[in-house]
Structures are given as C-alpha cells and as structure tokens.
Amino acid sequence: MTANEGSTVGGVPPEVIAFLSGKGGRSLIVKGGAGSGKTTFGLELLERVGQANRSYYLSTRVGDEALYRQFPWLRATEMRTRVLDAAKLFLDAIQATGKSREPELPETEQRKVRAGREILGSFGQERGPPTRVDRAHLTALLKRSPMPEVENVYNRIEKSLPEKSLLVIDSLEGVTHKYGLEMEEFVMALQKDLVEGSSTDVVMILEKPEAGGIEYLVDGLISIQREELDERRVRHLRLEKLRATNIGRARYAVTLNGGRFEALGIAMNGGGSAAAGNWKPISDPERYYSTGIPDFDQLLGGGFRRGSFNAFEVDVNVGIDDCYMLFTPTFLNFLTQGRGIIAVLAAGESPEKLRETLVRHVPTNQFDTRVRIPDYTANETEDPYILPMARFGRDEAMRAMVTAEKAVAGPDRKPFMEYTAFDTFESLMGDQVAIRMYFQGVSRTKHVGNLGIGLLKPGLLVSSEILNMMDTYFRIINIDSAPCIYGIRPRTTIYAISPDPEKGPPHATLTPIV
C-alpha cells in the first residue's frame, strides 16, 4: 500500500506511511482528547494511504452525511465509496439475513481449524497471500452478540483479497459499547482475523487520550494532543510506537486547516528543491512593500507599510535557514525592483551565505552594487558589498554609512530596506547607544519611506525600547521542528512557514495552525 502521489494537500508523517506500507497487515491505535483531530487524521489516512475500492472508514459516531458537511472534500465520488455509515451497514446486513450462508462447523471441528491457522501463522512469510478473511475470533464474539456491520466490513475486505486493504474504525468505543464487548477482546479479534490472518491494515480511533492498557495488542500507537501557546491553539502528533519502522521524528506540529490534516515540516511531492532562476517580482500595492510571500501580504493587509518599522523576535531554537525562508522573498522582491538593502546581520549570519542565497535569483552585479553589509568585526575586505567597520573611527564610520546609503539608494535615490539584528548592536555598543542610534534613524526612515526590519533575540536589553518604536511585532518560533510565526501587533493565529509546495524555494507559504 503506497501513499497517493502528487497531492499537495494534507500531510501524513512519512513514518506512518512507511509503517502502513510494509508487508502484511499492521494495526494502529490513534488516541487523543476531544477535538484533537483524530477523525480528521483517520480520513486523511483514507486518502493518503488507502487505495480505491480497498479502503474503508467505518463511522460509528456520525452518519456519512454529517461527515460530508464537516469535510466537503469527501463528497468526491471516489471518496464517498470509502465512507461506511455503521447504521446503514447494520440495515444492509439485516436485510441480507435471509440469504443462504455457509453451514457452521461443529465446535470440535472449529477448534481444529483454529489450531491449524495458528500453526500456519507461525510460518509467517512461508504461506502465500490470503484469499479469504480469517473469521475465527469474530465467530466466537458473534455467538454472544450479532454485529452485522462488522460482518459486512469483513465481507468487503474479503472481496479485495489477495490485495491489501485499509480499515479505519472511528471509534473503537462506539463498537464495543454498542455490543457490550470488552475493548481488549474486540481488538484481539481484529488483530488475529484481519491484521495477522488477512494482511489488512486496521486503524482504530479512541475517543479518549489513554488507551487503557490495550497498547500491547497492536503494532502501532499514535497520540494527538491539543494545547495553548501564548493563548493560541497548537496541536501535536506523537509517534509513540510503530513496530519495525524507523522513527525519524517522534513529534509533528499539525493543523486542521480547511478540514484537512497536515503534519507540518514535511517536504510535499512537487515542491522541488532550491534552484537557480530569476525571481519574478510581486508588484507592490499602493503605500505598501510586498513581502514576496502572498500569504504574508494578505496577513499584513497588503504588505509592509512604506516607512514602517517591523520587529521579529526570533526564538533561540530557530535557525538561520528558517529565518531566511521568511525574509529571502522580501530581499529578492526589493532587489528585483531596483531597490537596495543595508543589512546588519545577527551573530551566526554570514555575509557570504546571504550573498550566495540571493545571487541564485538575481544578477551578481545587482547584489554587489545594491547591498551593503556593515561588518563590525572586519578590518579589511575585497568584497564590495561588505563595509569593514572595525577599521573606522566614529566619524569615519558615519561617513562610510552615508556612502553605503547612497550606493543602495542608487542614482534614482529609491527607498531601501534596513535590516538590523539588534544583538549585534547591543553586544558591540551597549544597549543605550544601540537604542539611541536606532531612534535617530526612525524619523529619517519614515520621511524617506524606507522599510525597517528589526531582529530581536530573547533577553536583549534593547527589546522593550525598540518594540515601542515598531509598527508591527511578530514572533518566530519552532514547534516540533517546524518554523512558525505569529503576530503580537497585529494579533494573529500561529502560521507555519514552509516552502511553496508548487514553486519550491525560495517561494514560501504560511499555513494557519488551527
């Protein structure tokens, strides 16, 4: 069983796909509190892992029409055939009771058959693919309570043999409570009959956050939790057990945006890799500068306002590459429209790395003439875009900055971007001097119409004063290895930052975490 190819919607962790794609059947329990996204995850598995006519979603909590209202994408004809309403299956099975059934063997003969199956099961790969569904354990349960919809599902799976099927049961409690069964014995029946005896993948969704001691019966265990982060909703998927599967990442941040389940930080099919190619600029709305990311422009009401200062507080576990995923489109959009950049880089940022990143998408000469990077540790350089500030005295440094501003503004004296990492200023000059220097540039920048972007690290003494000057204030954080951003001013939900799944890097998208 393989994942559907080519879709850029939704996302199931690759570990789960690998787990359900192995030889033979696998059983998986998905647990979590109410509203955590278990049902959405089960439906996503149906499309991303299941195959047409060989995957089934048995719903015992709501009817199929209710599911279609909540998840409109299920209305597609091909998906509708996979969703099984337990109530309707019950009626179908009752209506079929008059049809002939194979005579049941005496108990002594049934014991012999079960013993033979157990022996054959111990041979594992030596036996061929199954052609009939093993019903030994189900038959024992049916003597206590008829379960027509479960029998109906067994019949559908049998028709698909020897091909492998996927069955999602939502929920496990819904079946066991309805028929007065112990959860353990029902799970054991599914494990022995379908998973081990009939090479079926069975996913069982629990209505509660704990499995109640039945974890040892199944091959895999996943939990989905929901929590609040700075008064914003965040969901996590944790891979607790996936037998015979390498777990590269144990946790994923997830979103249910648009009624789809998406584990964040997964490279989607069709996304491609970072490649050379000229950046096609996104036009600027009136009174705004485009961020180069349409989703971010929409979030800001058009882009960064001209003459504005915009603060980004970067958490300690956010890497330079994650920051560049957000800012590279803005850099490129400025350069390709004939505007320049003055960039005071953060500790750990490299002028060479920034240049290498941008010249993949703009001419080298354009970068060298319209970008200036003050380096306060350098005494000399052969690179035209680097200002070796360590060799200058105070007056010389000021003259060097004036010359740099003229260079990035160009002969037509266009507005430019001021990208400032305040950890560099504070460590070299102290907090008071850094605040004073930045404050002096505020009125000039607003008058000229430049764009100010300031990076703040946690614990900086300048932060409170700087934030008072800023028009917008965002935080960049890392959630389960996925870079994310959310607004304090303006207040926004949390968005995951990721490469555009269709265009690939350096194009980026923002996905709301809901």
Order of alpha helices (4+ residues) and beta strands (2+ residues): alpha-beta-alpha-beta-alpha-alpha-beta-alpha-alpha-alpha-alpha-beta-alpha-alpha-beta-beta-beta-beta-beta-beta-alpha-beta-beta-alpha-beta-alpha-alpha-beta-beta-alpha-beta-alpha-alpha-beta-alpha-beta-beta-beta-beta
